[in-house]
Amino acid sequence: MKTKIADLEFEPLIRAKAIEERIKEIGSQLNADYKHCVPVFVGVLNGSFLFIADLIKQMDIPCEITFTKLSSYYGGTKSSLKIRDDIDFSVDIKGREVLIIEDIVDTGNTAHYLIEKLKTMQPASIKLCSLLLKPKALLKKIDELKYVGFEIENEFVVGYGLDYKEMGRNLKDIYKRVK
């Protein structure tokens, strides 16, 4: 079923049930991989808020959660390649295991920016978990990307936290733009 958000039309790409199942799988892997420590999960706002909320519900291990706010889209359908850094977090990550939680990695510029920023804070390790990955859109290799929910084509998507002009975040499914 198609839906209209602002001036664009979208059709379903990934259904809520598939998202839920994949998050359970990622959660199980994170519980196993981080059972030896208390990791710091860094959610990247605004888009990751639903993903991180559902992912955290799967955690059986103790963990700490903080947020940062980065953007490169500014309401459009293509990355501007310029990173806007709106929120700095105050958690001390020196010597800690850090897991960045992103909604989507497309060009990789935002992820690269955040990883480099966090490295200056001397964590024990940095890994990246993204619900969506657009492999064909990547401009930079990201070695820290260890957990991916779904690989998708280089299409503009909304829903489950992702937006177009700040709308569509509330959709339970992920939709792709109708060409």
CYANA upper distance limits for C-alpha pairs under 8 A (distance plus 0.5 A):
  1 MET  CA     11 GLU  CA      6.75
  1 MET  CA     12 PRO  CA      7.29
  2 LYS  CA      9 GLU  CA      7.33
  2 LYS  CA     10 PHE  CA      6.03
  2 LYS  CA     11 GLU  CA      4.97
  2 LYS  CA     12 PRO  CA      7.43
  3 THR  CA      9 GLU  CA      6.27
  3 THR  CA     10 PHE  CA      5.78
  3 THR  CA     11 GLU  CA      6.87
  4 LYS  CA      8 LEU  CA      6.21
  4 LYS  CA      9 GLU  CA      4.90
  4 LYS  CA     10 PHE  CA      6.60
  5 ILE  CA      9 GLU  CA      6.82
  5 ILE  CA     10 PHE  CA      8.02
  5 ILE  CA    164 TYR  CA      7.62
  5 ILE  CA    167 MET  CA      7.19
  5 ILE  CA    168 GLY  CA      7.02
  6 ALA  CA    164 TYR  CA      8.19
  6 ALA  CA    165 LYS  CA      7.91
  6 ALA  CA    167 MET  CA      8.08
  8 LEU  CA    177 ARG  CA      7.65
  8 LEU  CA    178 VAL  CA      8.24
  9 GLU  CA    177 ARG  CA      6.50
  9 GLU  CA    178 VAL  CA      6.07
 10 PHE  CA    175 TYR  CA      6.16
 10 PHE  CA    176 LYS  CA      5.77
 10 PHE  CA    177 ARG  CA      4.83
 10 PHE  CA    178 VAL  CA      5.54
 11 GLU  CA    175 TYR  CA      5.64
 11 GLU  CA    176 LYS  CA      6.00
 11 GLU  CA    177 ARG  CA      6.97
 11 GLU  CA    178 VAL  CA      6.79
 12 PRO  CA    173 ASP  CA      7.29
 12 PRO  CA    174 ILE  CA      6.61
 12 PRO  CA    175 TYR  CA      4.75
 12 PRO  CA    176 LYS  CA      6.78
 13 LEU  CA    173 ASP  CA      8.02
 13 LEU  CA    174 ILE  CA      6.08
 13 LEU  CA    175 TYR  CA      5.36
 13 LEU  CA    176 LYS  CA      6.27
 14 ILE  CA     18 ALA  CA      7.14
 14 ILE  CA     19 ILE  CA      7.52
 14 ILE  CA    173 ASP  CA      6.38
 14 ILE  CA    174 ILE  CA      5.55
 14 ILE  CA    175 TYR  CA      7.32
 15 ARG  CA     19 ILE  CA      7.00
 15 ARG  CA    172 LYS  CA      8.04
 15 ARG  CA    173 ASP  CA      5.15
 15 ARG  CA    174 ILE  CA      6.93
 16 ALA  CA     20 GLU  CA      6.61
 16 ALA  CA    172 LYS  CA      6.01
 16 ALA  CA    173 ASP  CA      5.19
 16 ALA  CA    174 ILE  CA      8.03
 17 LYS  CA     21 GLU  CA      6.72
 18 ALA  CA     22 ARG  CA      6.63
 19 ILE  CA     23 ILE  CA      6.64
 19 ILE  CA    149 GLY  CA      8.29
 19 ILE  CA    173 ASP  CA      8.41
 20 GLU  CA     24 LYS  CA      6.93
 21 GLU  CA     25 GLU  CA      7.01
 22 ARG  CA     26 ILE  CA      6.76
 22 ARG  CA    149 GLY  CA      6.60
 23 ILE  CA     27 GLY  CA      6.44
 23 ILE  CA     54 ASP  CA      7.78
 23 ILE  CA     55 LEU  CA      6.47
 23 ILE  CA     58 GLN  CA      8.38
 23 ILE  CA    149 GLY  CA      7.61
 24 LYS  CA     28 SER  CA      6.73
 24 LYS  CA     55 LEU  CA      7.90
 24 LYS  CA     58 GLN  CA      6.86
 25 GLU  CA     29 GLN  CA      6.92
 26 ILE  CA     30 LEU  CA      6.67
 26 ILE  CA     55 LEU  CA      8.30
 26 ILE  CA    147 TYR  CA      7.59
 26 ILE  CA    149 GLY  CA      7.87
 27 GLY  CA     31 ASN  CA      6.62
 27 GLY  CA     55 LEU  CA      6.57
 27 GLY  CA     56 ILE  CA      8.25
 27 GLY  CA     58 GLN  CA      5.68
 27 GLY  CA     59 MET  CA      6.63
 28 SER  CA     32 ALA  CA      6.88
 28 SER  CA     58 GLN  CA      7.77
 28 SER  CA     59 MET  CA      8.20
 29 GLN  CA     33 ASP  CA      6.55
 30 LEU  CA     34 TYR  CA      6.32
 30 LEU  CA     59 MET  CA      8.12
 31 ASN  CA     35 LYS  CA      6.21
 31 ASN  CA     59 MET  CA      6.61
 31 ASN  CA     60 ASP  CA      6.87
 31 ASN  CA     61 ILE  CA      6.62
 34 TYR  CA     38 VAL  CA      7.66
 34 TYR  CA     39 PRO  CA      7.26
 34 TYR  CA     61 ILE  CA      8.09
 35 LYS  CA     61 ILE  CA      6.77
 37 CYS  CA     97 GLU  CA      7.97
 38 VAL  CA     61 ILE  CA      7.87
 38 VAL  CA     62 PRO  CA      6.02
 38 VAL  CA     63 CYS  CA      5.41
 38 VAL  CA     64 GLU  CA      7.49
 38 VAL  CA     96 ARG  CA      8.40
 38 VAL  CA     97 GLU  CA      7.89
 39 PRO  CA     62 PRO  CA      8.13
 39 PRO  CA     63 CYS  CA      5.62
 39 PRO  CA     64 GLU  CA      6.73
 39 PRO  CA     96 ARG  CA      7.11
 39 PRO  CA     97 GLU  CA      5.41
 39 PRO  CA     98 VAL  CA      6.20
 39 PRO  CA     99 LEU  CA      7.51
 40 VAL  CA     63 CYS  CA      6.51
 40 VAL  CA     64 GLU  CA      5.19
 40 VAL  CA     65 ILE  CA      6.21
 40 VAL  CA     66 THR  CA      7.79
 40 VAL  CA     93 ILE  CA      7.89
 40 VAL  CA     96 ARG  CA      7.58
 40 VAL  CA     97 GLU  CA      6.74
 40 VAL  CA     98 VAL  CA      5.34
 40 VAL  CA     99 LEU  CA      6.69
 41 PHE  CA     63 CYS  CA      7.66
 41 PHE  CA     64 GLU  CA      6.55
 41 PHE  CA     65 ILE  CA      5.28
 41 PHE  CA     66 THR  CA      6.78
 41 PHE  CA     98 VAL  CA      6.47
 41 PHE  CA     99 LEU  CA      5.32
 41 PHE  CA    100 ILE  CA      6.33
 41 PHE  CA    101 ILE  CA      7.26
 42 VAL  CA     65 ILE  CA      6.56
 42 VAL  CA     66 THR  CA      5.55
 42 VAL  CA     67 PHE  CA      5.69
 42 VAL  CA     68 THR  CA      7.42
 42 VAL  CA     98 VAL  CA      7.68
 42 VAL  CA     99 LEU  CA      6.59
 42 VAL  CA    100 ILE  CA      5.15
 42 VAL  CA    101 ILE  CA      6.36
 43 GLY  CA     48 SER  CA      6.79
 43 GLY  CA     49 PHE  CA      7.64
 43 GLY  CA     52 ILE  CA      6.95
 43 GLY  CA     65 ILE  CA      7.92
 43 GLY  CA     66 THR  CA      6.80
 43 GLY  CA     67 PHE  CA      5.14
 43 GLY  CA     68 THR  CA      6.83
 43 GLY  CA    100 ILE  CA      6.56
 43 GLY  CA    101 ILE  CA      5.31
 43 GLY  CA    102 GLU  CA      6.95
 44 VAL  CA     48 SER  CA      6.24
 44 VAL  CA     49 PHE  CA      8.15
 44 VAL  CA     67 PHE  CA      6.40
 44 VAL  CA     68 THR  CA      5.68
 44 VAL  CA     69 LYS  CA      5.97
 44 VAL  CA     70 LEU  CA      7.03
 44 VAL  CA    100 ILE  CA      7.83
 44 VAL  CA    101 ILE  CA      6.71
 44 VAL  CA    102 GLU  CA      6.03
 44 VAL  CA    103 ASP  CA      8.12
 45 LEU  CA     49 PHE  CA      6.74
 45 LEU  CA     67 PHE  CA      7.24
 45 LEU  CA     68 THR  CA      6.54
 45 LEU  CA     69 LYS  CA      5.05
 45 LEU  CA     70 LEU  CA      7.04
 46 ASN  CA     69 LYS  CA      7.00
 46 ASN  CA     70 LEU  CA      8.38
 46 ASN  CA    161 GLY  CA      7.79
 46 ASN  CA    162 LEU  CA      8.50
 47 GLY  CA    102 GLU  CA      7.96
 47 GLY  CA    103 ASP  CA      6.02
 47 GLY  CA    161 GLY  CA      5.15
 47 GLY  CA    162 LEU  CA      5.44
 47 GLY  CA    163 ASP  CA      7.77
 47 GLY  CA    169 ARG  CA      8.06
 48 SER  CA     52 ILE  CA      6.37
 48 SER  CA    101 ILE  CA      7.36
 48 SER  CA    102 GLU  CA      5.90
 48 SER  CA    103 ASP  CA      4.97
 48 SER  CA    161 GLY  CA      6.53
 48 SER  CA    162 LEU  CA      8.15
 49 PHE  CA     53 ALA  CA      6.59
 49 PHE  CA    161 GLY  CA      6.81
 50 LEU  CA     54 ASP  CA      6.68
 50 LEU  CA    160 TYR  CA      6.81
 50 LEU  CA    161 GLY  CA      6.13
 51 PHE  CA     55 LEU  CA      6.43
 51 PHE  CA    103 ASP  CA      7.27
 51 PHE  CA    131 LEU  CA      7.65
 51 PHE  CA    160 TYR  CA      7.94
 51 PHE  CA    161 GLY  CA      7.87
 52 ILE  CA     56 ILE  CA      6.37
 52 ILE  CA    101 ILE  CA      7.14
 53 ALA  CA     57 LYS  CA      7.06
 54 ASP  CA     58 GLN  CA      7.52
 55 LEU  CA     59 MET  CA      7.56
 59 MET  CA     63 CYS  CA      8.47
 66 THR  CA     89 PHE  CA      7.33
 66 THR  CA     91 VAL  CA      7.72
 67 PHE  CA     87 ILE  CA      8.23
 67 PHE  CA     88 ASP  CA      8.49
 67 PHE  CA     89 PHE  CA      6.92
 68 THR  CA     85 ASP  CA      8.42
 68 THR  CA     86 ASP  CA      7.89
 68 THR  CA     87 ILE  CA      5.50
 68 THR  CA     88 ASP  CA      6.21
 68 THR  CA     89 PHE  CA      6.56
 69 LYS  CA     85 ASP  CA      6.56
 69 LYS  CA     86 ASP  CA      5.73
 69 LYS  CA     87 ILE  CA      5.46
 69 LYS  CA     88 ASP  CA      8.03
 70 LEU  CA     83 ILE  CA      7.05
 70 LEU  CA     84 ARG  CA      5.96
 70 LEU  CA     85 ASP  CA      5.20
 70 LEU  CA     86 ASP  CA      6.59
 70 LEU  CA     87 ILE  CA      7.96
 70 LEU  CA    110 THR  CA      7.71
 71 SER  CA     83 ILE  CA      6.14
 71 SER  CA     84 ARG  CA      5.60
 71 SER  CA     85 ASP  CA      7.35
 71 SER  CA    110 THR  CA      7.87
 72 SER  CA     79 SER  CA      5.85
 72 SER  CA     80 SER  CA      5.92
 72 SER  CA     81 LEU  CA      6.37
 72 SER  CA     82 LYS  CA      6.00
 72 SER  CA     83 ILE  CA      5.46
 72 SER  CA     84 ARG  CA      6.80
 72 SER  CA    110 THR  CA      7.63
 73 TYR  CA     77 THR  CA      7.34
 73 TYR  CA     78 LYS  CA      6.60
 73 TYR  CA     79 SER  CA      5.17
 73 TYR  CA     80 SER  CA      6.26
 74 TYR  CA     80 SER  CA      8.26
 74 TYR  CA    165 LYS  CA      8.27
 75 GLY  CA    163 ASP  CA      8.34
 75 GLY  CA    164 TYR  CA      6.34
 75 GLY  CA    165 LYS  CA      4.71
 75 GLY  CA    166 GLU  CA      7.04
 76 GLY  CA    164 TYR  CA      7.21
 76 GLY  CA    165 LYS  CA      7.12
 77 THR  CA    156 PHE  CA      6.70
 77 THR  CA    164 TYR  CA      7.59
 78 LYS  CA    156 PHE  CA      8.23
 79 SER  CA    107 THR  CA      8.20
 81 LEU  CA    107 THR  CA      8.46
 81 LEU  CA    109 ASN  CA      7.15
 83 ILE  CA    109 ASN  CA      8.28
 83 ILE  CA    110 THR  CA      6.80
 83 ILE  CA    113 TYR  CA      8.27
 92 ASP  CA    121 MET  CA      8.30
 93 ILE  CA     97 GLU  CA      8.11
 93 ILE  CA     98 VAL  CA      7.78
 93 ILE  CA    121 MET  CA      6.95
 93 ILE  CA    122 GLN  CA      7.53
 93 ILE  CA    123 PRO  CA      5.81
 94 LYS  CA    121 MET  CA      6.23
 94 LYS  CA    122 GLN  CA      5.29
 94 LYS  CA    123 PRO  CA      4.91
 94 LYS  CA    124 ALA  CA      7.40
 95 GLY  CA    122 GLN  CA      6.76
 95 GLY  CA    123 PRO  CA      4.95
 95 GLY  CA    124 ALA  CA      4.87
 95 GLY  CA    125 SER  CA      8.31
 96 ARG  CA    123 PRO  CA      5.42
 96 ARG  CA    124 ALA  CA      5.44
 96 ARG  CA    125 SER  CA      7.34
 97 GLU  CA    123 PRO  CA      6.77
 97 GLU  CA    124 ALA  CA      5.84
 97 GLU  CA    125 SER  CA      5.47
 97 GLU  CA    126 ILE  CA      6.85
 98 VAL  CA    123 PRO  CA      7.32
 98 VAL  CA    124 ALA  CA      8.13
 98 VAL  CA    125 SER  CA      6.45
 98 VAL  CA    126 ILE  CA      5.29
 98 VAL  CA    127 LYS  CA      6.83
 99 LEU  CA    126 ILE  CA      6.34
 99 LEU  CA    127 LYS  CA      5.37
 99 LEU  CA    128 LEU  CA      6.03
 99 LEU  CA    129 CYS  CA      7.36
100 ILE  CA    126 ILE  CA      7.89
100 ILE  CA    127 LYS  CA      6.76
100 ILE  CA    128 LEU  CA      5.21
100 ILE  CA    129 CYS  CA      6.50
101 ILE  CA    128 LEU  CA      6.67
101 ILE  CA    129 CYS  CA      5.43
101 ILE  CA    130 SER  CA      6.34
102 GLU  CA    128 LEU  CA      8.01
102 GLU  CA    129 CYS  CA      6.68
102 GLU  CA    130 SER  CA      5.08
102 GLU  CA    131 LEU  CA      7.07
103 ASP  CA    130 SER  CA      5.96
103 ASP  CA    131 LEU  CA      5.60
103 ASP  CA    132 LEU  CA      6.68
103 ASP  CA    161 GLY  CA      7.94
103 ASP  CA    162 LEU  CA      7.69
104 ILE  CA    130 SER  CA      6.11
104 ILE  CA    131 LEU  CA      6.40
104 ILE  CA    132 LEU  CA      5.00
104 ILE  CA    133 LEU  CA      6.20
104 ILE  CA    134 LYS  CA      8.30
105 VAL  CA    110 THR  CA      8.43
105 VAL  CA    111 ALA  CA      7.58
105 VAL  CA    130 SER  CA      7.07
105 VAL  CA    132 LEU  CA      6.79
105 VAL  CA    133 LEU  CA      5.39
105 VAL  CA    134 LYS  CA      6.82
105 VAL  CA    138 LEU  CA      8.31
106 ASP  CA    133 LEU  CA      6.50
106 ASP  CA    134 LYS  CA      5.32
106 ASP  CA    135 PRO  CA      7.48
106 ASP  CA    137 ALA  CA      5.78
106 ASP  CA    138 LEU  CA      6.04
106 ASP  CA    154 ASN  CA      8.17
107 THR  CA    134 LYS  CA      8.27
107 THR  CA    137 ALA  CA      5.65
107 THR  CA    138 LEU  CA      4.63
107 THR  CA    139 LEU  CA      5.55
107 THR  CA    140 LYS  CA      7.42
108 GLY  CA    112 HIS  CA      6.47
108 GLY  CA    138 LEU  CA      6.05
108 GLY  CA    139 LEU  CA      6.70
108 GLY  CA    140 LYS  CA      6.18
108 GLY  CA    141 LYS  CA      7.94
108 GLY  CA    142 ILE  CA      7.61
109 ASN  CA    113 TYR  CA      6.56
109 ASN  CA    139 LEU  CA      7.87
109 ASN  CA    140 LYS  CA      7.46
110 THR  CA    114 LEU  CA      6.76
111 ALA  CA    115 ILE  CA      6.57
111 ALA  CA    142 ILE  CA      8.34
112 HIS  CA    116 GLU  CA      6.66
112 HIS  CA    140 LYS  CA      8.14
112 HIS  CA    142 ILE  CA      7.42
113 TYR  CA    117 LYS  CA      6.72
114 LEU  CA    118 LEU  CA      6.60
115 ILE  CA    119 LYS  CA      6.62
115 ILE  CA    126 ILE  CA      7.73
116 GLU  CA    120 THR  CA      7.33
117 LYS  CA    121 MET  CA      7.94
118 LEU  CA    122 GLN  CA      7.71
118 LEU  CA    123 PRO  CA      7.85
118 LEU  CA    126 ILE  CA      8.44
119 LYS  CA    123 PRO  CA      7.00
119 LYS  CA    126 ILE  CA      8.28
126 ILE  CA    144 GLU  CA      6.99
127 LYS  CA    144 GLU  CA      5.13
127 LYS  CA    145 LEU  CA      6.51
127 LYS  CA    146 LYS  CA      6.79
128 LEU  CA    144 GLU  CA      5.95
128 LEU  CA    145 LEU  CA      4.98
128 LEU  CA    146 LYS  CA      6.32
128 LEU  CA    147 TYR  CA      7.04
129 CYS  CA    145 LEU  CA      6.68
129 CYS  CA    146 LYS  CA      6.69
129 CYS  CA    147 TYR  CA      4.99
129 CYS  CA    148 VAL  CA      6.39
130 SER  CA    145 LEU  CA      8.16
130 SER  CA    147 TYR  CA      6.80
130 SER  CA    148 VAL  CA      5.55
130 SER  CA    149 GLY  CA      6.87
131 LEU  CA    148 VAL  CA      6.09
131 LEU  CA    149 GLY  CA      4.84
131 LEU  CA    150 PHE  CA      6.67
132 LEU  CA    148 VAL  CA      6.82
132 LEU  CA    149 GLY  CA      6.20
132 LEU  CA    150 PHE  CA      5.45
132 LEU  CA    151 GLU  CA      6.28
132 LEU  CA    152 ILE  CA      7.31
133 LEU  CA    148 VAL  CA      7.21
133 LEU  CA    149 GLY  CA      8.28
133 LEU  CA    150 PHE  CA      6.80
133 LEU  CA    151 GLU  CA      5.22
133 LEU  CA    152 ILE  CA      6.58
134 LYS  CA    138 LEU  CA      7.26
134 LYS  CA    151 GLU  CA      6.36
134 LYS  CA    152 ILE  CA      5.75
134 LYS  CA    153 GLU  CA      6.23
134 LYS  CA    154 ASN  CA      6.04
135 PRO  CA    151 GLU  CA      7.46
135 PRO  CA    152 ILE  CA      8.01
135 PRO  CA    153 GLU  CA      8.00
135 PRO  CA    154 ASN  CA      8.23
136 LYS  CA    153 GLU  CA      7.52
136 LYS  CA    154 ASN  CA      6.75
137 ALA  CA    154 ASN  CA      6.48
155 GLU  CA    176 LYS  CA      6.90
155 GLU  CA    177 ARG  CA      7.36
156 PHE  CA    176 LYS  CA      6.23
156 PHE  CA    177 ARG  CA      6.09
157 VAL  CA    162 LEU  CA      7.53
157 VAL  CA    163 ASP  CA      8.22
157 VAL  CA    174 ILE  CA      7.13
157 VAL  CA    175 TYR  CA      5.90
157 VAL  CA    176 LYS  CA      4.87
157 VAL  CA    177 ARG  CA      6.63
158 VAL  CA    162 LEU  CA      5.11
158 VAL  CA    163 ASP  CA      5.47
158 VAL  CA    164 TYR  CA      6.96
158 VAL  CA    168 GLY  CA      6.47
158 VAL  CA    169 ARG  CA      7.21
158 VAL  CA    171 LEU  CA      8.38
158 VAL  CA    174 ILE  CA      6.20
158 VAL  CA    175 TYR  CA      5.81
158 VAL  CA    176 LYS  CA      7.04
159 GLY  CA    163 ASP  CA      6.84
159 GLY  CA    168 GLY  CA      5.72
159 GLY  CA    169 ARG  CA      5.27
159 GLY  CA    170 ASN  CA      6.70
159 GLY  CA    171 LEU  CA      5.04
159 GLY  CA    172 LYS  CA      6.81
159 GLY  CA    173 ASP  CA      6.30
159 GLY  CA    174 ILE  CA      5.05
159 GLY  CA    175 TYR  CA      6.58
160 TYR  CA    168 GLY  CA      8.36
160 TYR  CA    169 ARG  CA      5.96
160 TYR  CA    170 ASN  CA      6.58
160 TYR  CA    171 LEU  CA      5.94
160 TYR  CA    172 LYS  CA      5.78
160 TYR  CA    173 ASP  CA      6.51
160 TYR  CA    174 ILE  CA      6.43
161 GLY  CA    168 GLY  CA      7.99
161 GLY  CA    169 ARG  CA      4.55
161 GLY  CA    170 ASN  CA      6.89
161 GLY  CA    171 LEU  CA      8.11
162 LEU  CA    168 GLY  CA      7.33
162 LEU  CA    169 ARG  CA      5.53
163 ASP  CA    167 MET  CA      5.65
163 ASP  CA    168 GLY  CA      5.56
163 ASP  CA    169 ARG  CA      5.54
164 TYR  CA    168 GLY  CA      6.92
